[in-house]
């Protein structure tokens, strides 16, 4: 734990005077290893929770008032609202909308929240990095509501409510992956999730002698104004057309061969490429877990590479920045595989790199990226961590 926790305590003390009964909670960020843009297509994903995330110090109030302060948004100062104002998105509330959305969704599902609270928040997930700072906050709030007020809510319920917040309150049609892995994350494991059934298995993900490097494009982006919702609509269109011939519920129901045999229905249209990605990426994800279970990291890396290429040429969600990072990463001897992670359009890419090559890797990628894009990327070494928890100091 770093000095930010002390800073949170000091701020809490200053704003709300008594900090002694404040409780400290944490919720992680996430990185997806493979299975991109498959989660709203009934396919598989393979993400893991990270040790970076979002912290909150919180204490219940006697009334229905809510008070928020974020160390990351210090300029916004103290934000004041109350439990009776959670019925719609309010631009004036900024980041607190994610919280109000969770309140709204909990109440909608029949959980009556009896009192308000005071809260100081701090997050160390770089914002707009595609490492799910928003889902981290949503699940943090859900976990706090569950714990403070004794609601019986499973990890899957938390994930579904976080997704509902994002879809209906915030207005981004995201799938279930981010909220799910954050709510159910397990140290040193990735989650192999079937998004059609929400069944999942945890699979050990420990890289001996190698590191999972996260590379941030540092390109500012907001998913709400990205082509995310457009890609989702394109896949829905493709599914509808395929359903005129096939008895399927999602694109994830198709094998590569079944897709190819029916692709004549889509050919000539851009939705052919979108649907092809969704189907092939699902197959790649299933294969990736198989090879990882056999400890074949090289094969895993090749599937990561193929995933990126498909996201670049067929799904078209990478962009110059992510491609520059991945191209540079692949040029380094000692890189086992590299791909964008998350929604794309900026955000982060990942690479599995031999430990001996790590310094050379960062140097080369940095130089090539600056040369092509004009500003610095950032690098983090991923540490795979647990889901949400209360931290008792
Ligand atoms: C974002 C969404 C997820 C998922 C990914 C792409 O992170 O929130 O639901 O669709 O993009 O795989």
Boltz pocket constraint, residues with backbone or C-beta under 6 A from the ligand:
constraints:
  - pocket:
      binder: B
      contacts: [[A, 35], [A, 36], [A, 37], [A, 38], [A, 39], [A, 40], [A, 130], [A, 174], [A, 175], [A, 176], [A, 177], [A, 178], [A, 342], [A, 343], [A, 344]]
      max_distance: 6.0
